[in-house]
Amino acid sequence: MEPRMESCLAQVLQKDVGKRLQVGQELIDYFSDKQKSADLEHDQTMLDKLVDGLATSWVNSSNYKVVLLGMDILSALVTRLQDRFKAQIGTVLPSLIDRLGDAKDSVREQDQALLLKIMDQAANPQYVWDRMLGGFKHKNFRTREGTCVCLIATLNASGAHTLTLSKIVPHICNLLGDPNSQVRDAAINSLVEIYRHVGERVRADLSKKGLPQSRLNVIFTKFDEVQKSGNMIQSANAPTFWFSHSNQSNSFTCN
């Protein structure tokens, strides 16, 4: 493959699955080499087209090997560009959110790892989550479930202080009544994880939001189990711990 950005774009945009699988590693190696791919630093239009092609044609591919390879290439771009990749987040998120509900475990796991990498290297977690909230309302129940799983992973990777949880919790509350039991369980697990990080204020706020008592009883029983297990995050009981890193209200609103 000719080591030029124009050639890379042509390879990304071509539709042949076999050729994609052949050139994928070459693209990763090329983007990882700052000297060979110096144009990445200067040609924003070409970069935009590359990322759009990877998101729409590779990550959205019906061939799971192409999907995984597309994520690998995007991961290499995140590593290379760091916070310059922030401008591409809006382009890649729709496809990455969809893949949180993929039927294959390997795709879901790699997708989540890429999202966490973007939150770590390209933009702060809340910036990404502000653009991921649609995942809680996705038509695919696996994606709704996967969005909850990704939130739990974000809390464990970055901590509750990196998120404005008052923006996120109402979406989780809505999923407590989801028609799919796996989604309902994932929503409860998300609230339990938030409780593990934040502490008793979660219980107090949920009590005020008009949720059915039977549902609250299930959630609060799980809160009690976590409290007794000794697995609470130390900062959850600290008086200086703030539920939100912004200046917004620290209370939830569950509609």
C-alpha positions as CSV (number, residue, x, y, z in Angstrom):
1,M,0.0,0.0,0.0
2,E,1.4,3.4,-1.0
3,P,2.1,5.3,2.2
4,R,0.1,8.4,1.5
5,M,-3.1,9.8,3.1
6,E,-4.9,9.7,-0.3
7,S,-4.1,6.0,-0.6
8,C,-5.2,5.3,2.9
9,L,-8.5,7.0,2.3
10,A,-9.1,5.0,-0.8
11,Q,-8.3,1.8,1.1
12,V,-10.8,2.8,3.9
13,L,-13.5,3.6,1.4
14,Q,-13.2,0.5,-0.8
15,K,-15.9,-2.1,-0.1
16,D,-14.1,-5.4,-0.7
17,V,-14.0,-7.3,2.6
18,G,-11.0,-9.4,1.7
19,K,-9.0,-6.3,0.9
20,R,-10.1,-4.5,4.1
21,L,-8.8,-7.5,6.1
22,Q,-5.5,-7.3,4.2
23,V,-4.8,-3.6,4.6
24,G,-6.1,-3.1,8.1
25,Q,-2.9,-3.8,9.9
26,E,-1.0,-1.7,7.3
27,L,-3.3,1.2,8.1
28,I,-2.7,0.8,11.9
29,D,1.1,0.7,11.3
30,Y,0.9,3.7,9.0
31,F,-1.1,5.9,11.5
32,S,1.1,4.8,14.3
33,D,4.2,6.1,12.5
34,K,4.4,9.9,12.9
35,Q,7.0,10.3,10.2
36,K,5.1,8.4,7.6
37,S,1.7,9.9,8.3
38,A,2.7,13.5,9.0
39,D,-0.3,14.6,6.9
40,L,-2.5,13.6,9.8
41,E,-1.3,16.7,11.7
42,H,-2.1,19.1,8.9
43,D,-4.9,17.8,6.7
44,Q,-8.1,18.1,8.7
45,T,-10.4,17.4,5.8
46,M,-8.6,14.2,4.9
47,L,-8.7,13.1,8.6
48,D,-12.4,13.8,8.8
49,K,-13.1,11.7,5.7
50,L,-11.0,8.9,7.1
51,V,-12.7,8.7,10.4
52,D,-16.1,9.0,8.8
53,G,-15.3,6.1,6.5
54,L,-14.0,4.0,9.3
55,A,-17.1,4.7,11.5
56,T,-19.8,4.2,8.8
57,S,-18.2,1.5,6.6
58,W,-16.0,-0.5,9.0
59,V,-17.5,-0.3,12.5
60,N,-21.0,-0.6,10.9
61,S,-19.9,-3.5,8.7
62,S,-21.9,-6.8,8.7
63,N,-18.6,-8.7,9.0
64,Y,-17.5,-8.8,12.6
65,K,-13.8,-9.1,11.6
66,V,-14.0,-5.8,9.7
67,V,-15.8,-4.3,12.7
68,L,-13.0,-5.3,15.1
69,L,-10.4,-4.1,12.7
70,G,-12.1,-0.8,12.2
71,M,-12.1,-0.3,16.0
72,D,-8.4,-1.2,16.1
73,I,-7.7,1.5,13.5
74,L,-9.7,4.0,15.4
75,S,-7.8,3.1,18.6
76,A,-4.5,3.7,16.8
77,L,-5.8,7.1,15.7
78,V,-6.8,7.9,19.3
79,T,-3.3,7.0,20.5
80,R,-1.8,9.1,17.8
81,L,-4.0,12.2,18.0
82,Q,-4.8,12.2,21.7
83,D,-7.0,15.3,22.4
84,R,-7.0,16.2,18.7
85,F,-9.3,13.2,18.3
86,K,-11.9,15.1,20.3
87,A,-13.2,16.7,17.1
88,Q,-14.0,13.2,15.8
89,I,-16.0,12.0,18.7
90,G,-19.4,13.1,17.3
91,T,-18.6,11.2,14.1
92,V,-17.7,7.9,15.7
93,L,-20.1,7.7,18.7
94,P,-23.3,6.7,16.8
95,S,-21.6,3.6,15.4
96,L,-19.8,2.8,18.7
97,I,-23.1,3.2,20.7
98,D,-24.8,0.8,18.2
99,R,-22.0,-1.8,18.7
100,L,-22.6,-1.8,22.5
101,G,-25.5,-4.0,21.6
102,D,-23.6,-6.3,19.2
103,A,-24.5,-10.0,19.3
104,K,-20.8,-11.0,19.7
105,D,-19.1,-10.6,23.1
106,S,-15.7,-9.7,21.4
107,V,-17.2,-6.8,19.6
108,R,-19.0,-5.4,22.7
109,E,-15.9,-5.8,24.8
110,Q,-13.6,-4.1,22.2
111,D,-16.2,-1.4,21.7
112,Q,-16.3,-0.6,25.4
113,A,-12.5,-0.6,25.6
114,L,-12.4,1.9,22.8
115,L,-14.9,4.2,24.4
116,L,-13.0,4.1,27.7
117,K,-9.8,4.9,25.8
118,I,-11.5,7.9,24.1
119,M,-12.6,9.1,27.6
120,D,-9.0,8.7,28.9
121,Q,-7.0,10.2,26.0
122,A,-9.2,12.3,23.8
123,A,-11.8,14.0,26.0
124,N,-13.1,13.9,29.6
125,P,-15.7,11.2,30.4
126,Q,-18.6,13.7,30.9
127,Y,-17.9,15.2,27.4
128,V,-18.4,11.7,25.9
129,W,-21.3,10.8,28.1
130,D,-23.2,13.9,27.2
131,R,-23.2,12.5,23.7
132,M,-23.9,8.9,24.7
133,L,-27.2,9.4,26.6
134,G,-29.2,8.3,23.6
135,G,-27.8,4.8,24.2
136,F,-30.2,4.5,27.2
137,K,-33.1,4.9,24.7
138,H,-31.8,2.8,21.9
139,K,-34.2,0.5,20.0
140,N,-31.9,-2.5,20.6
141,F,-32.3,-3.8,24.1
142,R,-28.7,-5.0,24.1
143,T,-27.5,-1.5,23.4
144,R,-29.6,-0.2,26.3
145,E,-28.1,-2.9,28.5
146,G,-24.6,-2.3,27.1
147,T,-24.8,1.5,27.8
148,C,-25.4,0.6,31.5
149,V,-22.5,-1.8,31.5
150,C,-20.3,0.9,29.9
151,L,-21.3,3.4,32.6
152,I,-20.2,0.9,35.3
153,A,-16.9,0.5,33.5
154,T,-16.5,4.3,33.3
155,L,-17.1,4.7,37.0
156,N,-14.5,2.1,37.8
157,A,-12.0,3.4,35.3
158,S,-12.3,7.2,36.0
159,G,-14.3,7.6,39.2
160,A,-17.6,9.2,40.0
161,H,-16.0,12.7,40.3
162,T,-15.4,12.8,36.5
163,L,-19.2,12.5,35.8
164,T,-22.2,14.8,36.4
165,L,-24.3,11.9,37.5
166,S,-27.4,14.1,38.0
167,K,-27.5,14.2,34.2
168,I,-27.3,10.4,33.8
169,V,-29.3,8.9,36.6
170,P,-32.7,9.9,35.3
171,H,-32.1,7.8,32.2
172,I,-31.2,4.9,34.4
173,C,-34.4,5.4,36.4
174,N,-36.4,5.2,33.2
175,L,-34.8,1.8,32.4
176,L,-36.0,0.4,35.7
177,G,-39.3,-0.1,33.9
178,D,-37.9,-1.4,30.7
179,P,-39.8,-4.3,29.1
180,N,-36.6,-6.4,28.9
181,S,-35.4,-8.0,32.1
182,Q,-31.7,-7.8,31.2
183,V,-32.0,-4.1,30.8
184,R,-33.8,-3.7,34.1
185,D,-31.1,-5.7,35.8
186,A,-28.4,-3.6,34.2
187,A,-30.1,-0.4,35.3
188,I,-30.2,-1.7,38.9
189,N,-26.6,-2.7,38.7
190,S,-25.7,0.8,37.5
191,L,-27.5,2.4,40.5
192,V,-25.7,0.0,42.8
193,E,-22.4,0.9,41.3
194,I,-23.2,4.6,41.6
195,Y,-24.1,4.0,45.3
196,R,-20.8,2.2,45.8
197,H,-19.0,5.3,44.6
198,V,-21.2,8.0,46.0
199,G,-22.8,6.7,49.1
200,E,-26.1,7.3,51.0
201,R,-27.1,10.4,49.1
202,V,-28.1,8.1,46.3
203,R,-30.6,6.3,48.5
204,A,-32.0,9.6,49.9
205,D,-32.5,11.1,46.4
206,L,-34.1,8.0,44.9
207,S,-36.6,7.9,47.8
208,K,-37.9,11.3,46.8
209,K,-38.6,10.5,43.1
210,G,-41.8,8.6,43.1
211,L,-40.4,5.2,42.1
212,P,-42.6,2.2,43.1
213,Q,-41.8,1.1,46.6
214,S,-41.4,-2.5,45.5
215,R,-38.7,-1.4,43.0
216,L,-37.0,0.7,45.7
217,N,-37.0,-2.2,48.1
218,V,-35.1,-4.3,45.6
219,I,-32.6,-1.5,44.9
220,F,-32.1,-0.6,48.6
221,T,-31.6,-4.3,49.6
222,K,-28.7,-4.4,47.1
223,F,-27.3,-1.1,48.5
224,D,-27.4,-2.7,52.0
225,E,-25.5,-5.8,50.6
226,V,-22.8,-3.6,49.1
227,Q,-22.5,-1.6,52.4
228,K,-22.1,-4.8,54.4
229,S,-19.6,-6.3,52.0
230,G,-17.0,-3.7,52.6
231,N,-16.7,-2.9,48.9
232,M,-17.7,0.8,49.2
233,I,-15.3,3.3,47.6
234,Q,-13.6,5.2,50.4
235,S,-14.5,8.6,49.0
236,A,-18.3,7.6,49.1
237,N,-18.3,8.3,52.9
238,A,-16.0,11.3,52.8
239,P,-17.8,14.6,53.6
240,T,-15.8,16.4,50.9
241,F,-16.9,14.1,48.1
242,W,-19.0,15.9,45.6
243,F,-21.6,14.0,43.6
244,S,-21.0,16.2,40.6
245,H,-17.8,17.9,39.3
246,S,-19.9,20.8,38.0
247,N,-21.6,23.6,39.8
248,Q,-25.0,22.0,39.1
249,S,-27.3,20.6,41.8
250,N,-26.1,17.3,43.3
251,S,-29.6,15.8,43.5
252,F,-31.1,13.4,41.0
253,T,-34.3,13.9,39.1
254,C,-36.0,10.7,38.0
255,N,-38.9,11.4,35.7
